[in-house]
Amino acid sequence: MKRFSTRHYFKLIAFLVVLSTLPVIITGGLSYWQSSKAIVDYSNEEKMQNIYQIQTNIEQVLRYIDLSTTYFVRSPQTVDVLKTDMDAVSFSEFHNLRKDLNHLQTLETGIEDMILVSFDKNWLINNDGLSRLSGDTYATLNSLYLNLPGHSHWLLEDADKLEIPNATKKSCPSYINLVKKLPILTNKKDGLISVLIPTCELKKIMAESTDNEAFIVLDEHNQVVADSNMEYVSEDGYVPQKLFQSIDQQQEYGQFEFNIQDIDYKISFRKSKLNNWTYLSVVKISDLHKKSSSIGWITVLIVSFLLIISLCFAFISGNMLYQPIKKLRNAVAGSGGDTPSSTNEFEVIETHIEKLLNQNQQLEQRIQSQVNQLKQLFTIRLLQGKVSSSELPLKMKSFNYTTDWYSFIVLSVKVDAFYDNRFNENDRDLILFAINNLIEDLIPETERLTPVVINDTQTTLVLMNEESISTYTQQINEKAEYIQERIRDIFNLSVSIGISSRFTRLEDAEIAFKESKEALKYRLKMGETTTIFYDNLNRKNSNFAPYPTTITKNIFDAIKLGNISNAKDDIKKFFTYLTRHDIHHPQLEIMLSRFLYELFEVKEEIGVRVENFNTTENINDYQRFRSLQEMEEWIIHSIVEPLISGINEKDESKNKRISDRMISLIHKNFDEDLSLDSIAAELHYNPTYLSTLFQKETGYSFSEYLLQYRLKKAKEWLTTTDKSVKEIAELLQYNNSQNFIRSFRKIEGITPGKYRSNYKSKKA
């Protein structure tokens, strides 16, 4: 016996050792593999994000310079100046042109010099002033720049080799040269503009690079435009050309490994669509694996510690588990008596258990004390469809349920609201069990199965003897009202009740339970303390109500414009629409989910953070509300008001800039066929949005401001020039002079001719 027991003991110990250590080893290995992989992937993604950020910062500056230069050379003033001989008579044009060039350089763009050249009139203007082109200079500029294909080019040039005469070359050994052939809109090019940006400015943009990463910017010919932290790669910052040639020119972005001076690096790159530049990130692979290495050591330490604990646990628990077996065998076999070696302790224990099983009468008495719990378990399984048809008669009989009934319904109760401070949401489960006990007392045992609580709903299967539909409906209504009244009196709670259709087969209890829960969903529209019959629900698609697209569009427009009053009014219209139409619940859920999803998209579009509405998971929060009114208040106070508040704070300065740009366009193009639509197209905004914004910022509508400015110019021409009234009307885009005279007299009170006469008489 002793030899056998020892063998079983070691089997138990071996089993526990394997059971406790194997999961630890597997879990530790998988954890290290996953965490290491996740860290490397995250680091790679981080490097791509770093490149993207630097690319975005650089290209933002380059795009702004390109757009500013294009706008400058396309202006009527610049076009006219290119056709002008620069001499003493043209000093005013030269002064204005120098002023515009200096203004572009004062912007935070890093521009060091701008050179405007007219080959037709043989002059050049830059920071050093006006100079004439020599024959050699003309030939050099013509061969280097005018013969380039296309209209605009980004060039990388050394400061010492820059062929543009009089160009300022002070701050950096190399420059980025933006060359545009002029005029832009014609094929005949007789001028150019050159914008010189020191490459050192790009290094300033890249100055925030980390110590364990280097950045390189290449032009389309793989020449280094700018770099940062190159001492990270090598002491002399040397990078072999083979690295640049290894970049896949067909890919927009990617990563690969490359060896520099016997050190493996991870190279991340992005190709620019703006000027075909390539942005590189260079990082040592050993740096990428440092974090995962530390995690590996931590994992080894933790796994080792857990293994030691597991081994200790295996030996201690093995002893503890074996001791009851040993004591039980000795107790069963007698007071220390030996048994034949062929008999083991489990056979002795098995024999004793068989004797215990024969005492089933005692076990049945114990089970009787748990009958109520068994009844509840049976009811729950029945409602969940887990009781087979063959089990039903036996279970109904064993639990002494009545068989004298004609049909049944399932009645589900859900708590709506707490009316005092005795209870809160944390007490909901306790309240449901209290309601469950109350319903056991309110409905006689002969008229129901055992009430149960399933999730957040109290459910009762009610047995009915009444065949008449009208009498049945009256009885159920009375029961529901009585239950609601008693719950209100005892607990001071509001509850809603969902009632299924009538069924005659208990096998359909699962369907009845689902119908009662479906009926409860309609309390969102019907409000609190309501009794909802599944049979009375509108579940037909024939009454399908269309989604109120116009109303929701007005809501989102009001939000984007920061108009809280209109937003609230349109939200009320939206919920009034939902209440007024006979919408079945599945469609109502779809409408609410779609509205909240579109509202979330608007929030993301305008970039304002709203607490408790920052993920798409919050869209389903409407399911916790008990009425549409409550949901309406939540949307207004918790989402729309904070959203509009954030929009107003964010857009205050933005709106001012937009209105200033509109005013600038009016001042420059007042003598053209100017309209709100044309300005909207120029600024890439919606005309309605610009109209509202302009009115808000200036106090004038667009047409009023344009009229006032044109009349201001008209008064200026009337007093300073000899232009006729007809000529002025044509310049100000009036169809005929009579329309101009009527507009002028409406504003000024006199005709243009009278205004000119009065001015001349006062001056005399």
Protein Blocks (a to p, Z undefined) as FASTA:
>chain_A
ZZmmmmmmmmmmmmmmmmmmmmmmmmmmmmmmmmmmmmmmmmmmmmmmmmmmmmmmmmmm
mmmmmmmmmmmmmpmklmmmmmpccdfklmmmmmmmmmmmmmmmmpcnhpabdcdddfkl
opaddfkopcdddfklmmmmmmmmmmpgcjbdcddddfklpcbghiacfkbcbdcddddd
ddfkbmbdcbdcdddddfklmmmmmmmpcfkbccddddfkopafbdchklmmpmnopacf
klmmmpcfkbmbdcddddeehiacdddddddfklopacdddddfklmmmmmmmmmmmmmm
mmmmmmmmmmmmmmmmmmmmmmmmmmmmmmmnoghiacdfklcfklmmmmmmmmmmmmmm
lmmmmmmmmmmmmmmmmmmmmmnopacfklmmmmmmmnopafbdfbdcddddddfbdcbf
kbcfklmmmmmmmmmmmmmmmpcfklcccdddehjaccdddddfbfbfklmmmmmmmmmm
mmmmmmmmmnopacddddddddfbfklmmmmmmmmmmmmmmmmmnoghiaddfklpcfbf
klpccddfklmmmmmmmmmnopaklmmmmmmmmmmmmmmpccdfklmmmmmmmmmmmmmm
mmmmnopacehilbfklmmmmmmpcbfklmmmmmmmmmmmmmmmmmmmmmmmmmmmmmmm
mmmmmmmmmmpccdfklmmmmnopafklmmmmmmmmnopafklmmmmmmmmmmmmmmmmm
ccdfklmmmmnopabfklmmmmmmmmnopafklmmmmmmmmmZZ
